[in-house]
Amino acid sequence: MRLITSAVLWISLYLALAVAPLLFALLADPPPARAFWTELSVAFGFVGLALLGLQFAVSARSNGVDAPYGHDVVLRFHRQISMVALGLVLAHPIILFVTDAAPWGLLNVFDAPWRARFGVLSVLALLAIVATSLWRLQLRLSYEVWRLSHDLLAVVIMVAALLHVELVGHYVAGTWRQVLWAVMSLGILGVLAWIRLIKPLAMRRRPWVVDEVVERADDVWSLRLRPVGHDGLRFDPGQFAWITVGRSPLRVTEHPFSMSSSAEEPDLLEFTIKAAGDFTSTVGEIQPGTRVFVDGPYGVFTPIRNEGAGFLFVAGGIGVTPIMSILRTLADLGDRRRMTLVYANQTWDDVAFADELADLEQRLELRVVHVLAEPDEDWEGEAGFVTHEILEPNLPERPDRVRCFLCGPAPMMDAVTHDLLALGLDLEQIHNEEFVFA
């Protein structure tokens, strides 16, 4: 109930802040009225600007904001609402151009006043940030290059847009409007400073060091970290953190990974990572003693907040990582609830933690079901994909009280969710973890 209340409050606050700039037009001593279409275009521009400013808060990694929804849901909203903001911002000049020929001259940035130049700059930067986010892979941008350009373009968008509004001055003139506009502007820039400067500098006081690098399967490595000068990190099993490998947390090479270690060992953090390009392809080469900075924990993919009489875990490939954290923690706690892990991989060589999973079957009331898409001829286990026929006999007793945790490729999670619903489970019993940040 508390999470539902929190969710409603955050949504209400978001909507209030999104339309807050329109209050500028309702304050005392309004400016002279203009044509309806002109006023409508300005309203679209103000709301679009507010949504862009709120993007900094949405992506600020606040556990208070993320808790009711999950960090992956918040970031999915971040991507989707960006398209809404883009539409509103583009509607602002398009309406002006369609209804009046005069504004066309403002596109000549060499002769146009600075208010128009800043407006054009903001729109062009917004188009660039959307294009590079949607087509990063097609443009062959590395994560690091995309991340740096994303941050720089975001600053350009907001600073140019704020200067555009200030120089136009039509709705921000007057003492009260200036105060409100200053508060809004400082709030946006303050959140940006918190994310990119204050928080990273605070992380410098809690560094970690690589203790060892362990190979778990083909191209799968575990980074095992120890704290330096502090008592470690308390987290819930199944959560994740952002890590920066190197001398400074201010670097843009920051990446999100699930913890695979037990939450009962706060002085040991393990991140298990599959080589898939960019930074991940170098994990196996990281040397013990390398400094690492950790920002977390985040996420609600955990049985601590979603208790059940039994558990069904479904993992695809490296999606086993947060589930390993859960299983290790439950084993350390002596949990005796019945649970099943359905673990899908291409081949047996791709199976991470094979020996430890066999050991966990002895420590827990756990059954591990391996599913191989390309098994050897002598394979006697499940083959193909995770289907209704594999899931149904492996549901723990009392399906109405089981909690299901799914982590893997999005198509697999969608298919498994569909099958579990067909087997009679409720959507609230099913928890997905998805890492698609860029």
N, C-alpha and C positions, 0 to 999 in steps of 0.2 A: 504494500500500500504506500509505503514511504517513497519508493521509486516512482510509482505512478504519479504521486503528488509532485515530486521533483520534476518529472517529465513535463507535466502540464505547466508548471511554473516557468521552466526554461522556454517552452514554446511560446507562452504568453509574453515573456520578456523579449524574446526575439521579434515577435510580431510588432510589439510596441516600439522597439528601437528602429525597426524597418520603416515605419511610417512617421517616426518622430520628426524628420526634416520637414514634413508637410506642415508641422505646427508653425514653422517660420511664416507661412502665408496667413496664418490665423491670428497672429499676434496683433497688438494694438498698432495703429498708424500703418495700415497696409499700403503698399505702393499702388500707384494708379493701375486700375484694371487694364488688362490687355485682351487680345482676341482669345476665344475659347481654346483653339488649337495650340496657341502659344503657351497658354497656362497649362494645358494637358501635357505638352512636351516637357515643360519644366518639372511638373509633378513626376513624370516617368524618370527624368534625370535624377531628381532628388532621391527617389526610392531606390533606383539602381545604384546610386552612390552609397546609400546606407547599407544595402546588401553587400556591396564590395567591402565596405569597412568592417561589417560583421564577419566577413570571411576570416579575418585575422583572429577573431575570438573563437570561431568555430574550429579552426585548425590549431588552436593554442595548446592542445593536449592537457586539458583540465579534467581531472578525475571527477570533479563535481558535475561537469557538463556531460561527460561520457557515460557516467554510471547508469543512467536510466535506459540508455540505448545501445552502448557498446561503441568502441572507438571506430571500428570498421563502418558501422552505420553512420556515424557522425561524418566520417570522411567521404562516404558515398553521397551524403547530403551536400557536403561541401562542393563536390564535383557537379552535382545536378543543379544546385541553386546558382552556381556560376553561370550556367546557360540562361537562367531566368534574368540574372543581373545584366548579362550581355544584351539580351533582348530589350530590356528597359533602357539601358544606356544608348543603344543604337536607335531606339525609337525617338529619343530626344532630338537629335539633329535631323533624322529623316522626316519627322513631322514638320519641322521648321522649313526644310528644303522644299517639301511638297506644297506647302501652303503659302510660301512667300519666296519670291525670287531673290530678294536682297541678301539672305544669308549665304548664298553660293559664293559670293566674293570673299567670305571669310576663310575659304579653303585655300586661298593663295597665302601660304604661311609667310611668304617674303614681305608682303605688304599688310597682312592682317594685324590687328592689335594683339597684344600679348594674351588677352583673355581667350581669343580664338586659338592662338598657337598652343596654349596649354590644354585646351579642350581637344584639339586634334591629336596632340601627343598622348593624352590619356586614352583616347579611343584606340589609337594604333597600338599602344602597349597592351591594352586589354585584348585586342584581336591576336596579338602575338602570344600572350600567355595562354590563351585558350587553344590556339593552333598547336603550340609546342607540347601542351598537356595531352591533347587528343591524339596527336600523331608523333609522339616522342620516338617510338620504335621505328616508324616509317622514315622519320628524319634522321635516324641513327644517332640520336643524342644519348650519350651516357647518362646514367642517373645523376652523377655529380654535376655535369654540365647543365642538365635540365634543372636540377635543384638550385644551383646558383643563379641561373637566368630567371627562374620562377620567382625567387626572392627579390632580385633586382627589379624585375618588371612590376612586381606588386607594389614596391615602393614608388616607382615612377608613376604608376596608375593613380595612386592615392594622392601623392604630392601634387601632380599636375591637375587632377580633378579639383582638389581643394583650392588651389590657386585660381583655377578657372572660375569657380563659384565666387570666390572673394573678389576677383577683379570685375566680374559682371555686376556684383553688388546689389542686384535688384531686390533680393529677398533677405539679405544679410546685413542691411544697413540698420543703424539704430543700436543703442546700448545693449538692450536685452538680447537682440538677435546676435550681436557680436559676441556676447558672453556665451550664449548657447552654442554658437558655431565654434568658438574657441574650445569649449569643453568637448564637443564632439570630435574636433580635429585632434586635440591632445589625447583623447581616449584611444583613437585609432592608432596614432603614432606610439602611444604608451604600450599598447598590446604588442606592437611590432618590436619595440625595444626589449620588452620582457622576454619574448620568444627567442630573439636572435642575439641578445647581449646579456641581459641580467641573469637569466636562467643558466646559460652556458658558463658564465663566470662563477656562479654558485657551484656548479658541478666540479669546478677545479679543486674544491675543498674535499671532494669525495672521490678520488681516483681509484681505479682498479688496475691490476696488472695480470697479464696472461700467465697462468700457472703451467698449463700444458695444452697442447693441441692433439686431439685424439681422432683417428680415422674411424668412422662408424660404418661406412659402406662405400661403394664406388662414388667418388666425388662428394662425399658427405663427411663433414668434419665438425667436431665439437670444440668450441673455445671454452676452456675452464678458467674462470677468473677468481682472483683473491683480492679482498679489499686492502687498501693501503692507508693506514692511519685512521680507520673508522670501523664500525662494527658490522658493515655489510648492508644488505637490503632485505627488508621484509616485503613479501609479496604473496599473492594467492596463486596456487598451482593453476597453470593454464594462461597466466597473464604474459605480457610481453614488454619489451623495453626498446628504446632507441640507443644504439651504441655508436660511439665515435672512436676509432682506432687511431692513435697518434698522440702527439704531444699536447694538443690544444683542443678543448671542446668547441672552439669557435670555427673549426673546419666544417666545410659543407658536406663532407663525406660521412653523413649520419644515416644509419640504416635501422629499420625495425626488425626485430627477431623475437620469437617466443623463447622464454626460458624453458630448458628441458631438465633442469635440476630440481631437486626436492625443495619445497618451500620450508621444510624443517631444517634446512642448512643455509641460513642467511649469509654466512661467511663464505659461501661458495656459489658462484653463478655459472651456469653452463648454458651456452647458446649453440644449438646444433644447426648447421647451415649447409645447404646444398650448393655446389658450384653451378651457377647459372649465368655467369657473365658479370662484367664490371667488378665490383668489390668482392662478390662471393667467390669468384674464381681464384682469388688470392688467399683465401682463408687458410688453406693448408700450408702456406708459406710463412704465416705469421710466427714470429719467434717468441718463446717464453721470455718474460720480462718486458714485453711491449706494453706501454701505457694505454689504458682504455677508459673512456668516460661513459657512464650509464645514465640515461634519463628514463625513469620509470618508477614503479610499474604502472601499466595501463591494461585496460581490457576487462571484460566481464565473462569471458569464456572459462568459467571455473565452477566446480561443484560446491565450493564454499558458499556461493550466493544462489546456487540452484540445487538444493538438496533433493535426493531421491532415494527410494527404497532399493534401487539397483541402477546400474549404468550400462549403456551401450555406447561404445566408442567406435567411430568409423573414421579411419585415416587413409589418406592417399599420399604415398610418397613421403616427402618431407613434412607433410601435415601431421605426422606422428609426434612432432616435437612438443607441442603443448600438452599432448596426451601423455607423453612420457613424464612430464613434470607432475601431472595429476596422479599417475600410477605410482611413481616413486614416493610422492607425498602420502598417498593413502597407505602404501606399504609401511612407511615409517610410523604412521599413526596406528598401525595394526587394524585397519578397517577390514570387516568381515562381510560386507555386503557383496552380493553376487554381481559380477560384471563381465562383459564380453568386449573384446577388441577385434573388430574386423579391419584388417590391415591390407590395403591393396598396393601392389607394386608391379612394375613391368616384369622383372626377373628376380630370382632369389638373390643375385648379387646386389640388387638395389635395396634390399631389406636392411634398414638400420636397426641397431640394438637387438639383433636376433637372439644372441645368447642371454642378454639381460631380460628380455621378454619371457624367455623360458624360465628364468629364475623367478620372475615376478609371478608367474603362474603358481609357483610353490608358496610364495609369501602371501598371496591374495586369493580370494575366491574368484579367480580370473581365468577365462578361456580366451586364447588367442587364435583367431581364424585368419590364416594367410590366404590371400587371393592374388594369383599371379596371372598377368595378361599373356605372358609368353613363357610358360613353364617348360622345363626340360621333360624329356620323354618319360623319365622315371618319377615325375612329380605325382603325388597321391592326394594332394590337397585340392582346394577350390581353384578353379581356373576361369579366366575371362574377366568379367566386370562384377562389381558389387550390385546384385540384383535383388528383387523381391524374394526369389527362391533362397538366396543366401541369408538374407536378413531375418526372415520369419522364424526359422528354427533356432536362431541365435539370440532372439530377444530374451532377456532375463524373465524370471517369473514376475507375475503382476505387471503386465505391460502398461496398465493404467497409472502406475506409480514410478515407472522407469524414467530416467533422464538420459537423453541422447546427445552426444557431443560429436559434431562432424567437423573435420578439418582436412581440406585437400583442394584439388582443382574445382573451380566453380561448377562445371558441368556435372561432375560426380556428386557434389553436394546437392545440386538441384534435383538430380535423379533420385538420390537416396532420400531426400526430404519428401519427394512425391510418393515414394514407396512406403515410407514410414506412416505417412498420413493415410494411405490406402490400407495399411495394416491396423488402423484404428487409433493411432496416437494423436494427441492434440498438438497444435503448433507450439504451444507454450512448453511442451516437453522437449522440444528440439532446439539445440543451440549450435549455431554455425560460427566458424572463425574464418574470416577472409582477409588476405593481405593483398590488396590491389591499391597501393598508394599512389602510383604514378604509371 
